Amino acid sequence: MAGTKEIKTHIESVGETRKITNAMYLIASTKLRRARQELDQTRPYFEALRGEIRRIFRTAYNVDSRFFYPMGSDAPLKGTYGCLLITADKGLAGAYNQNAIRVAQELLERHPDTKLFVVGEYGRRFFDQRKIPIEHSFLYTAQNPTMARAREISALLLDGFDRGELKEIYLIYTDMESAMSAQARSTRLLPFHRTHFAGAPAGEGAMTERFEFYPDVGTVLNSVMRSYVTGFIYSALIDSFCCEQNARMTAMDNADRNAGKLLGELSLQYNRVRQAAITQEITEISAGARAQRQKKGR
C-alpha cells in the first residue's frame, strides 16, 4: 500500500491537473460565445444571398450555370472529386476530430479519386501518418475562422472547379444541431441542385415583378454563387469551431468531475493510511511502555 507521502503527492498532482481542465473549460466557453456572436452577425448576409438566388430562379429558372446540375439531372459525375475536411488544431475535444475524419474516410472509400483539402492540424497529422496524400492544408484556420480565410479556401476550390479538375466538391464539417447535440456531416458543396433554392423566403411569394440582369442572368448568377460558396464555407468553419469548443467544454467538464471523484477517493485513502500509521505508532508506544514496566517489576 502507498504511504502518506506518495498519496499526498498524487493528490497535489490531481489538484493541479484539475486547475488546468477548469481553465480550459472557461477558455472554451468564452471562445464558443464569441464564435456564436460572429455567426449570428454574418447569417443575415448569407440568407440574403440565398434569397437573391431564389429570386433569380423565379425569374429565369432555366438559366444555365456551371455551379448547378443540368436540368432534371442529379447523377454523380465522373472524375476527380474534392473534399474539404474541417478538423481542429488539437485534441482534448472528445470524439470531435475522430467523427469528422471517419466521414472523410468513408468518402475516400466510395470514391478513391478524391483530393483532400484539410483545415486543422489534427486532420493533417492523421493523414500524414497514414501516408494519405493531402492536396492542400490550411494552417491556423481552425482556431481563427474568418471571412478572409473562407475566401482563400473558396478561391482555391473554385479555381479547381472552374478548370474542370474537380468535378464535385464535398464539405465535411461538424454541425451543431442543438446546444447538446453535434454531428459530423458530409454535404455536396458543388455543383448544387436547383431544388436547394426551390423554396421562397417568407414574404417573397407575392413578388412577381420581372428583373433585368446585366450583362445577362447567367453572369449575375455565377457571380452571386461565388459569394454564396464563400459564405457556405465560412458558416461551416464557424459551426465546426463552435462544435469543437462545445466538445472541449464537455470533455473538460467530465475530466473535472473525474478529478473530483479521484480526489475524494485519494483523500479517503490518505486518511485511512494516516490513521493506520497513528494506530501503529500508538501500539508501538504502548508495547514499549509495557515492556519497560515489566522490566522494572523484575
N, C-alpha and C positions, 0 to 999 in steps of 0.2 A: 504494500500500500504506500502511496506517495506521502511524503512528510508535509508538515505545515508550510515549510519554505517553498516547496515545489507547487503546492496548491495555491499559495498566495501569489506566486509569480504568474501562474495560469490565470488567476482572477484579474490581475492587473493587465495582462495581455488581452483578455477578452474585453475588458472595460475600454482599453484604447481602441480596439477594433470597433466597438460599438459607437464610439465617438465619431469614427470615420464614416461608418454607414449612415449615421444620423445626419452628418454634414452633407453626404452625397444625396440623401433624400431631400434635404432642404434646397440644395442646388438644383436638383432635377425638377422640383415643384416650381421653382422660380422660372426656369427655362420653359417649362410647359405653359405657364401662364402667359409669358411673353410671346411664345410661338402662336398660341391661340389668338392673341390680340392681332398679330400680324396677318394671320389667315383671315380673320373677320374683316380687316381693313381692305384686303385685296379681293374678297369674294364678290362685292358689287361689280367691280370691273369685269371679272371673269363671267359673271352671269349676264352682264350687258353684252359682251361679245357673243355669248351663246344666243341671246335674244336676236342680235343682228343677223346671225347666220340663219336662224329660223325665218326671219323676215325675208331674207334673200330667197330661200327655198319657196316661200309662199308666193313670191313674185315670179320666180323662174325656177321651177322645180327640176326641169330637165337640163339645167346648166351642167356642163361637163367640167370636172376638176380632177386633177391627179391625186388630190387628198381624199377622194371618195371612191368607193367601188362603183363600177359601171351600174347603170340602172338594172334592177332585177337580179343582180349577182352578189353573192356573198361567199363564193367558194374560195378556199385557201389558195393563195398564189404560189407558184413555183419559183424557187430561187433562194437567195440568202436572206435570212431574217436578221433583225437587230433586236437586242434585248437590253433595256436599261434597268439595271438592278440597283435598288436603293437599300443600303445597309448602314450600320453605324461605324464610327471610327474605333470603337472599343466595345468590350463586352460588359459584364455585370448588369445585363438587362434581361435576365430570364431567357426565354426562347425567342426573343425578338429577331435576332440575326439568323438563327437556325431555320426559322419558319420561312423567311424570305428566300434564303438560299435553297431550301428544299423545293420551293415553287420554281425557281430558276433551273434547278437540275431536272425537274420534270419536263420543262420546256426543251431543254437540251436533248433529253432522251427522245422526245417526239420529233424534234427537228434538229439533227446534229449540225446542219449547216447554219449555225447561228453565231453572230458576232456579239460578244459581251461588252457592254459599256457599264462600268461599275462605279457607283457612288459609295464611298465608305472604305476605310482601311481594313475593316474586318472582312468584308467580302473579297477585297483584293488579295489579302493574305490566304484566304481559304482556297481560292482557285489557283494561286501561285504554287501553294504547297502540293496541289494535286496535278500540277503541270497542265492545267486547262488554260489555253491562251485567252488573253483579255485584249480586246481591240483598243480600249482607252479607259483609263482610270482617272476619275475626277477627285483631286485632292482637296481637303479642307471644306468640302461642300456639305457633308453630312452634319457637321456641327455648326455650320453657319449658312443655312439655306436663304439665299437672297434672289431677287428677281434677276439681277445681273448674272448670277451663276446659272439660273434657269435658262436665260437667253444663250449663254455659252453652250450649254448642253443641247438646247434645241437647235442651235445653228449647226452643230456637228452632225446631229442625227438627220436634220432636214437636208444637209448637203449630200449625205449618202443616199437619201431617199430620192432627191431630185436627179441625181446622176444614175439612178437605177441600180445602185449597188445593194440597196436594201429594199426588198420587195414589201415586207411587212415589218413593223416595229412594235414591239411589246414593251409594256412598262410594268415592272414588278415592284410593288411597294406595300406598305402596311397601312391599312385603312382603319381609322378609329371609328368603329360603328357606334360606340357609346362610351361613356366615361369608364365603364368596367369591361368593355369588350373591344378587342382589336384583332384583325385578321389579315394575313398576308394574301394578296390577291394579284392576279395577272390580268391585265387589260390590254387590248389591242389599241395602240396609240395611233397608228397609221396602217392602211387607209381606214377612214371612218365609213360607217354605213349611214345612208341618208336618214334612216329611221331614228338614228341617235339624236337628230334635231327635228323630229316629226311634230312633237307637241308644241303648242303655242303657250308662251308665258301668260300668266293671269293679266287680264286687261288688254291683251293684244288681239283677241279673237275677232273683234269688230273692225280691225284696221283693214280696209280693202283698197286703200289708195295705191296707185302704181308709183314705182320709183324709177328714176333714170340713173343708170350707172355709167361712170366714166373711168377708163375708156370703154370697158364692157363689163358685163356681170361676172364673167369668168375671172378676169384680172382682180376685180374687187374681192371676190370670194377667196381666191388664193392668198391675197394679202391679209385678209382677216384671219384665215386659217393658220397662218404662220404665228400670229399673235396668240391665237387660241391654243395652239400646241405648246407655246411657251408658258402660258397660264396654266395649262393642264399639268405640265411638269413641275411648275412652282408649287401648285397646290399639292401634288404628290410628295414633294420634298418636305413641305411644312407638315403635312399629315403624318408622314413617316417619322419626322423629328418629334412630333407630339407623342406618337405611339412609343418611340424609344424612351422618352423621358417618363412616360407613364409606366412602362415596363420596368424601368430602373427604380422608380419610386416603389413599385410593388416588391421588387427584389430586395431593396434596401430595408423596406418595412418588415419583410419576412426575416431578413438577417438580424434586424434589431430585436424582433420577438424571440428568435432562437438564441440570441446572445443573452437576453434577459432570463430565458429559461435555463441556459447553461450556467449563468451566474448564480441563480438560485440553487442549482444542484451542487455547484462548487462550494458555495457558502455553507451549505448543509454538511458537505463532506469535510470542509475545513473545521467546522465546529466539532464534528464527531472525532476527528483526529486529534484536535487540540484537547478535547475532553478526555480522550483515551490517554493522552500524554500526561495530563494533570493527574488522572486517576493512578497511572503507573508510578508517577513521581510520589504521590501520597502513599501508595502501597510500599514503595521502597523506603520512604522515611519511617513509616510505621514499623516495617520489618527491622530496620536498623535500630530504632529505639527499643524494640522488644529484645533484640539481641544484646543491647547494652544492659538492659535491666536484668536479663538472665545472667550476664557475666558478673554483675555486681552482687547478685544473690548467692553466688557460689562461695 
